[in-house]
Amino acid sequence: MAKKVTEEQMARSIWLNYYNNYLFEHGAITEDERNKMAIKIYNKCNSFTQQ
């Protein structure tokens, strides 16, 4: 049975996605790097719900 994502986990995911996009928009990372990190963030958030 899947557990619910806590507010802390959701806040962490939102912050990481925001910062990932910020870095991309300011030229600190490439689009490919941004996309790879977005997948990692998504997978990490999904792993919380499947534990």
N, C-alpha and C positions, 0 to 999 in steps of 0.2 A: 504494500500500500504506500502511495506517495505522501510525503509530508508537505505541508504548506510552506511557502517561502516566507521567512520572517521579514519584518520591516527593515531590519538591519541588512539582511542579504539583498533585499530589493534596492535599498539606498546605495549599497556598494555597487551593484550592477549599474544603476543609473549614473553614479559618479564616474565609474570606469568608462562607460560609453561616452559620456560628456567629454571627459579628458582625452579620450582617444580621438574624437572628432575635432577637438580643439587643436591637438597636435597636428592633425592633418591639415586643417584650415590655415594654420600658421607655418606650414612648410617644414615642420620638424620631422615628419614621417611621410612615406610615400603612400599612395592609394592601396598598393598591395599590402604594405605593412598594416595599414588601418584595417583592411578587410580581414587579414589573418588574426589580428587582435580581437576584432568584433566576434569572430567565430569562437575564439578562446573564452571570451567573456560570456557568450551565450551558453557554451558547453558547461562552464563552471556554474552558472545559474541553474541550468537543468540538473546538474549533479546534486544540488541541494535538495531538489524536489524528489529525487529518486532514492535518497538514503533512508 
